[in-house]
Amino acid sequence: VQKEQVNDLRKRLDALTSSFDIDSKLESIKEEEAITHQPDFWNDPKKAEALLKEIQLKKKWTIE
């Protein structure tokens, strides 16, 4: 019974992962964080802050 329960939980986790598109969000976080390390990142403070907020929102869905 335990093995069946584990398999069921894995299927549920896979379904949730794909429905929330977590893999895509994680990749997007990496790409956007790379942008924040560019020397001209803070040249447009409003745009920079918006990007940082977007990253934080994606992290809430994926990491926390």
HUURHU-V264810 format. One record per backbone hydrogen bond with DSSP energy under -0.5 kcal/mol. CO is the residue of the C=O (numbers start at 0). NH is the residue of the N-H. E is the energy in kcal/mol with one decimal. If there is no record, write none. Layout:
co,nh,e
CO,NH,E
CO,NH,E
This chain:
co,nh,e
0,4,-2.2
1,5,-2.5
2,6,-2.4
3,7,-2.3
4,8,-2.5
5,9,-2.4
6,10,-2.1
7,11,-2.2
8,12,-2.6
9,13,-2.6
10,14,-2.2
11,15,-2.6
12,16,-2.9
13,17,-2.3
14,18,-2.3
15,19,-2.3
16,20,-0.6
16,21,-1.8
20,24,-2.0
21,25,-2.8
22,26,-2.0
23,27,-2.4
24,28,-2.5
25,29,-1.9
26,30,-2.1
27,31,-2.8
28,32,-2.7
29,33,-1.6
30,34,-1.3
31,35,-1.4
32,36,-0.6
33,36,-1.0
34,37,-1.7
37,40,-1.8
39,42,-1.7
40,43,-0.7
42,44,-0.5
43,47,-2.5
44,48,-2.7
45,49,-2.1
46,50,-2.1
47,51,-2.3
48,52,-2.2
49,53,-2.1
50,54,-2.4
51,55,-2.3
52,56,-2.4
53,57,-2.2
54,58,-2.3
55,59,-2.0
56,60,-1.4
57,61,-1.3
58,62,-3.0
58,63,-1.5
